[in-house]
């Protein structure tokens, strides 16, 4: 078993006892009994831990590991920034458009390339929000990481695109930031701007979303896809039903969100109440968002 390296101040007696037990097993005689799968220590037995009956244990472990490490790093509160993994910097978006245009010149009648170009041009339009997310990450991270207590720490899904931009903004000012990655078939690698000691990996979406909200003082939602919508609507539902305390929910890019979701129709249809529209607000740039958060939390906003 690979030895886990943990800072001295994070270690405890139970950790040492468990590792001692694992070492003691190696000293036992080699017999059919000691070679039996049944004889393996449970915490050293992946086949056992991955059984369906152990799902509750895995859920608990997936919650506790990030929780314990965030406490050790004194993460008091976070600003959670959601957004699309495909919304990249303007430079990258331009390069993609140019590459598709070159392909289209060789096959001007190819409908699939035409559709690909149209999507790439939309992403180029939304690429301005990469800069907004980076600027906001910098503004937030410059403010509240004092005296060893970390408040308003940038927290993202840990991937590329908007998530990368937010972590990058924190990295620009040498501040800590969190990445809550999840194992996916694609787009799952952590971006290089996350604080390594706060870069977590999840299997369960439910536990990941619980960690997003546990310390959140605001949710800032940029244009994105299914994942962004999932995170946004779960948060709105929890606030609406008072399962969590109210916090600012800011939708960045009013044109995008109003084209995507007709919230007014939900009111007209009677499926939500008019006051539910007060659960969120719109914004366009980083300073506007930061000024709103400073006013909400009575903070000084000179940056």
Steps between C-alpha positions, in 0.01 A plus 500: 500500500636844405589706807286811538694816577314739730641810675606430859240734648227309314600159631332331794534181704239310300697561179821367658317200646350407164835528321667293773237230455565497125873459563442225757303297245812474285684329787251217530584155360410424140224239523181421306310676775700824491490499118121476502304797373284478812805561719583841345458804721175663388655844437766337279249300295381692189284211384310513828477882511362513146217256568147634463436441869782743584348795311399674826859473624635641174253789519616576853868483403442724201340759726750476785830518312442849346329614819794409724757648263308827460477532876874440528560777243261723699259554211223697666289605199502482120376678191386228262541568129318274254530510122562313178816297450489591128506878552869571462717807459443720196838396355412130519149561368635700204747225415216248497287718270795551262570126486135418421483775235805348331330161491182657365688661210594150384145367545265800472185286466567286807206566735670345801796738469262793456323407825834454674605848387175655622549343844864615509395855415253495789776382733720781368225745594473355849878491545485849651370330812829313539656838572212598730544178701875552525457862610241401759724222630773760549272755669348246738833342586671833568258585776443254778787256555643662812631385839511137391120480463391459141174670407352544153729234357429436131345156453432345159434167336872481435488452124582715197314802360326729749621283788861539390453876465369537857781291651746690282383832642573376851836365384584844354506644853661193664180413685359159582220363285301178499424256218227240546572270208289200405585186307347531151558343157633837378594851624589365843868593542563766767617836370855605600394804705331318790689493828631139489416434866139609429452306178244227570351223288148362533307206365158608630341816362281530811794523742684738270199734489470480878857626528428779253229636728633415847720812533359710216435870558398554136442305180616667181367317195652564158368365169533123486336169419321221681743495793465874562120477479495203737705687759299822460156344531593282795626811681187700413280214617682474833476876556134511393408215735714645783723195522793742499530861610448761226816609320552712187453309175635702208441404136778645287395587146136609503454448125614138527281416798187671373531323165556168675234516775172690498462552874209739445310222327538285812331777698224538238449124501466503876780249556709747701401808702583856389728541802706202382646731236670684787714193574748603229630807319686573178844654447748557219844579639724413792504837675120516492480156663765581760332831591170316547661241729677770700171684549321177595765403756595856608859472377736768373531472121814702417701292255 
